Amino acid sequence: MWGKLAASFKRWKGIHACKDYIASSQDLHYRYGLQTTVNAAFWWDTLIERRSWQELELNLILKWRCLR
């Protein structure tokens, strides 16, 4: 499990559309004088069963893609 978890950390260090979205959002907030705060959360006590958390991760990725 830890190898998979470490691989997910590496994936998040790369370039992601969400990083561009956050940067654009912050730029717009700054331009219009609005306060903004960016928070990220990680599920440290993730499910032990690999298939379950991989399915959850995939569903969240697909949901994110639909929101863009």
OpenMM code with the backbone's topology and positions (N, CA, C; nanometers):
from openmm import Vec3, app, unit

residues = "MET TRP GLY LYS LEU ALA ALA SER PHE LYS ARG TRP LYS GLY ILE HIS ALA CYS LYS ASP TYR ILE ALA SER SER GLN ASP LEU HIS TYR ARG TYR GLY LEU GLN THR THR VAL ASN ALA ALA PHE TRP TRP ASP THR LEU ILE GLU ARG ARG SER TRP GLN GLU LEU GLU LEU ASN LEU ILE LEU LYS TRP ARG CYS LEU ARG".split()
positions = [
    Vec3(0.0818, -0.1186, 0.0000),
    Vec3(0.0000, 0.0000, 0.0000),
    Vec3(0.0865, 0.1252, 0.0000),
    Vec3(0.1956, 0.1282, 0.0742),
    Vec3(0.2739, 0.2507, 0.0855),
    Vec3(0.3353, 0.2911, -0.0472),
    Vec3(0.3712, 0.1917, -0.1311),
    Vec3(0.4246, 0.2248, -0.2630),
    Vec3(0.3225, 0.3008, -0.3454),
    Vec3(0.1975, 0.2564, -0.3402),
    Vec3(0.0899, 0.3238, -0.4130),
    Vec3(0.0663, 0.4626, -0.3559),
    Vec3(0.0706, 0.4746, -0.2252),
    Vec3(0.0491, 0.6037, -0.1602),
    Vec3(0.1606, 0.7002, -0.1983),
    Vec3(0.2833, 0.6523, -0.1989),
    Vec3(0.3955, 0.7372, -0.2376),
    Vec3(0.3816, 0.7807, -0.3824),
    Vec3(0.3336, 0.6914, -0.4684),
    Vec3(0.3143, 0.7262, -0.6089),
    Vec3(0.2086, 0.8351, -0.6238),
    Vec3(0.1065, 0.8326, -0.5390),
    Vec3(0.0039, 0.9367, -0.5475),
    Vec3(0.0609, 1.0722, -0.5067),
    Vec3(0.1510, 1.0746, -0.4098),
    Vec3(0.2159, 1.2002, -0.3713),
    Vec3(0.2964, 1.2559, -0.4887),
    Vec3(0.3667, 1.1675, -0.5614),
    Vec3(0.4445, 1.2113, -0.6771),
    Vec3(0.3534, 1.2694, -0.7842),
    Vec3(0.2378, 1.2079, -0.8051),
    Vec3(0.1437, 1.2583, -0.9059),
    Vec3(0.1006, 1.3997, -0.8725),
    Vec3(0.0776, 1.4291, -0.7449),
    Vec3(0.0302, 1.5615, -0.7057),
    Vec3(0.1390, 1.6670, -0.7128),
    Vec3(0.2651, 1.6253, -0.7204),
    Vec3(0.3730, 1.7223, -0.7333),
    Vec3(0.3841, 1.7712, -0.8777),
    Vec3(0.3248, 1.7004, -0.9711),
    Vec3(0.3330, 1.7360, -1.1125),
    Vec3(0.2364, 1.8487, -1.1481),
    Vec3(0.2138, 1.8655, -1.2756),
    Vec3(0.1266, 1.9724, -1.3253),
    Vec3(-0.0150, 1.9175, -1.3366),
    Vec3(-0.1077, 1.9896, -1.2817),
    Vec3(-0.2474, 1.9482, -1.2847),
    Vec3(-0.3339, 2.0673, -1.3201),
    Vec3(-0.4434, 2.0397, -1.3846),
    Vec3(-0.5368, 2.1461, -1.4215),
    Vec3(-0.5885, 2.2176, -1.2969),
    Vec3(-0.5989, 2.1471, -1.1856),
    Vec3(-0.6509, 2.2107, -1.0648),
    Vec3(-0.5573, 2.3213, -1.0173),
    Vec3(-0.4267, 2.3050, -1.0414),
    Vec3(-0.3324, 2.4107, -1.0036),
    Vec3(-0.3585, 2.5359, -1.0864),
    Vec3(-0.3866, 2.5189, -1.2154),
    Vec3(-0.4191, 2.6329, -1.3009),
    Vec3(-0.5499, 2.6973, -1.2574),
    Vec3(-0.6470, 2.6146, -1.2207),
    Vec3(-0.7761, 2.6652, -1.1757),
    Vec3(-0.7590, 2.7495, -1.0487),
    Vec3(-0.6823, 2.7000, -0.9552),
    Vec3(-0.6599, 2.7729, -0.8297),
    Vec3(-0.5879, 2.9052, -0.8570),
    Vec3(-0.4867, 2.9005, -0.9436),
    Vec3(-0.4130, 3.0226, -0.9761),
    Vec3(-0.5050, 3.1253, -1.0423),
    Vec3(-0.5894, 3.0814, -1.1344),
    Vec3(-0.6830, 3.1728, -1.2010),
    Vec3(-0.7823, 3.2318, -1.1017),
    Vec3(-0.8299, 3.1479, -1.0136),
    Vec3(-0.9252, 3.1934, -0.9126),
    Vec3(-0.8611, 3.2982, -0.8215),
    Vec3(-0.7383, 3.2730, -0.7795),
    Vec3(-0.6686, 3.3692, -0.6936),
    Vec3(-0.6446, 3.5006, -0.7674),
    Vec3(-0.6071, 3.4924, -0.8940),
    Vec3(-0.5858, 3.6139, -0.9735),
    Vec3(-0.7120, 3.6980, -0.9820),
    Vec3(-0.8249, 3.6329, -1.0076),
    Vec3(-0.9510, 3.7056, -1.0174),
    Vec3(-0.9912, 3.7681, -0.8843),
    Vec3(-0.9728, 3.6940, -0.7772),
    Vec3(-1.0039, 3.7480, -0.6449),
    Vec3(-0.9185, 3.8723, -0.6169),
    Vec3(-0.7896, 3.8635, -0.6499),
    Vec3(-0.6992, 3.9762, -0.6275),
    Vec3(-0.7416, 4.0969, -0.7121),
    Vec3(-0.7756, 4.0702, -0.8369),
    Vec3(-0.8137, 4.1776, -0.9286),
    Vec3(-0.9353, 4.2557, -0.8785),
    Vec3(-1.0300, 4.1849, -0.8188),
    Vec3(-1.1530, 4.2491, -0.7726),
    Vec3(-1.1540, 4.2777, -0.6226),
    Vec3(-1.0367, 4.2662, -0.5596),
    Vec3(-1.0245, 4.3026, -0.4189),
    Vec3(-1.0988, 4.2095, -0.3238),
    Vec3(-1.1135, 4.0845, -0.3625),
    Vec3(-1.1825, 3.9870, -0.2780),
    Vec3(-1.0804, 3.9000, -0.2049),
    Vec3(-1.1116, 3.8664, -0.0827),
    Vec3(-1.0225, 3.7783, -0.0067),
    Vec3(-1.0422, 3.6345, -0.0532),
    Vec3(-0.9355, 3.5593, -0.0476),
    Vec3(-0.9432, 3.4188, -0.0851),
    Vec3(-0.8467, 3.3378, 0.0008),
    Vec3(-0.8817, 3.2153, 0.0225),
    Vec3(-0.7961, 3.1221, 0.0945),
    Vec3(-0.8009, 2.9886, 0.0212),
    Vec3(-0.6861, 2.9287, 0.0021),
    Vec3(-0.6796, 2.7982, -0.0635),
    Vec3(-0.6416, 2.6950, 0.0412),
    Vec3(-0.7189, 2.5904, 0.0499),
    Vec3(-0.6918, 2.4813, 0.1435),
    Vec3(-0.6870, 2.3498, 0.0673),
    Vec3(-0.6006, 2.2624, 0.1091),
    Vec3(-0.5940, 2.1277, 0.0520),
    Vec3(-0.6036, 2.0287, 0.1665),
    Vec3(-0.6668, 1.9185, 0.1389),
    Vec3(-0.6828, 1.8163, 0.2427),
    Vec3(-0.6429, 1.6803, 0.1867),
    Vec3(-0.5845, 1.6000, 0.2713),
    Vec3(-0.5479, 1.4645, 0.2338),
    Vec3(-0.6103, 1.3683, 0.3332),
    Vec3(-0.6500, 1.2565, 0.2831),
    Vec3(-0.7151, 1.1553, 0.3644),
    Vec3(-0.6075, 1.0600, 0.4147),
    Vec3(-0.5493, 1.0936, 0.5303),
    Vec3(-0.4358, 1.0172, 0.5821),
    Vec3(-0.4727, 0.8777, 0.6275),
    Vec3(-0.5943, 0.8588, 0.6741),
    Vec3(-0.6355, 0.7244, 0.7178),
    Vec3(-0.7195, 0.6585, 0.6082),
    Vec3(-0.6648, 0.6606, 0.4885),
    Vec3(-0.7345, 0.6057, 0.3724),
    Vec3(-0.7661, 0.4576, 0.3905),
    Vec3(-0.8564, 0.4103, 0.3100),
    Vec3(-0.8991, 0.2710, 0.3180),
    Vec3(-0.7812, 0.1767, 0.2937),
    Vec3(-0.7762, 0.0702, 0.3685),
    Vec3(-0.6684, -0.0280, 0.3548),
    Vec3(-0.6805, -0.1018, 0.2223),
    Vec3(-0.8032, -0.1350, 0.1864),
    Vec3(-0.8267, -0.2097, 0.0630),
    Vec3(-0.7964, -0.1203, -0.0575),
    Vec3(-0.6946, -0.1582, -0.1332),
    Vec3(-0.6473, -0.0746, -0.2438),
    Vec3(-0.7556, -0.0456, -0.3463),
    Vec3(-0.8328, -0.1438, -0.3827),
    Vec3(-0.9350, -0.1247, -0.4858),
    Vec3(-1.0354, -0.0170, -0.4453),
    Vec3(-1.0699, -0.0112, -0.3187),
    Vec3(-1.1675, 0.0872, -0.2713),
    Vec3(-1.1170, 0.2291, -0.2875),
    Vec3(-0.9929, 0.2556, -0.2462),
    Vec3(-0.9461, 0.3937, -0.2561),
    Vec3(-0.9076, 0.4320, -0.3971),
    Vec3(-0.8698, 0.3323, -0.4793),
    Vec3(-0.8433, 0.3636, -0.6198),
    Vec3(-0.9733, 0.4004, -0.6909),
    Vec3(-1.0807, 0.3313, -0.6567),
    Vec3(-1.2115, 0.3623, -0.7145),
    Vec3(-1.2571, 0.5014, -0.6696),
    Vec3(-1.2378, 0.5313, -0.5424),
    Vec3(-1.2730, 0.6634, -0.4911),
    Vec3(-1.1917, 0.7714, -0.5617),
    Vec3(-1.0604, 0.7494, -0.5763),
    Vec3(-0.9747, 0.8460, -0.6440),
    Vec3(-1.0211, 0.8681, -0.7876),
    Vec3(-1.0511, 0.7619, -0.8581),
    Vec3(-1.0966, 0.7728, -0.9965),
    Vec3(-1.2277, 0.8514, -1.0045),
    Vec3(-1.3213, 0.8219, -0.9157),
    Vec3(-1.4491, 0.8931, -0.9157),
    Vec3(-1.4300, 1.0422, -0.8895),
    Vec3(-1.3395, 1.0769, -0.7995),
    Vec3(-1.3125, 1.2178, -0.7715),
    Vec3(-1.2452, 1.2865, -0.8904),
    Vec3(-1.1552, 1.2167, -0.9566),
    Vec3(-1.0903, 1.2723, -1.0764),
    Vec3(-1.1934, 1.2978, -1.1842),
    Vec3(-1.2814, 1.2013, -1.2084),
    Vec3(-1.3846, 1.2164, -1.3108),
    Vec3(-1.4808, 1.3299, -1.2759),
    Vec3(-1.5131, 1.3433, -1.1491),
    Vec3(-1.6004, 1.4510, -1.1050),
    Vec3(-1.5323, 1.5861, -1.1294),
    Vec3(-1.4035, 1.5941, -1.0973),
    Vec3(-1.3274, 1.7191, -1.1179),
    Vec3(-1.3268, 1.7565, -1.2651),
    Vec3(-1.3061, 1.6561, -1.3529),
    Vec3(-1.3022, 1.6836, -1.4973),
    Vec3(-1.4357, 1.7371, -1.5472),
    Vec3(-1.5447, 1.6888, -1.4921),
    Vec3(-1.6775, 1.7341, -1.5355),
    Vec3(-1.7057, 1.8763, -1.4898),
    Vec3(-1.6429, 1.9199, -1.3826),
    Vec3(-1.6658, 2.0542, -1.3298),
    Vec3(-1.5898, 2.1606, -1.4077),
    Vec3(-1.4897, 2.1213, -1.4828),
    Vec3(-1.4081, 2.2199, -1.5541),
    Vec3(-1.4748, 2.2643, -1.6798),
] * unit.nanometer
topology = app.Topology()
chain = topology.addChain("A")
for resn in residues:
    res = topology.addResidue(resn, chain)
    for name in ("N", "CA", "C"):
        topology.addAtom(name, app.Element.getBySymbol(name[0]), res)
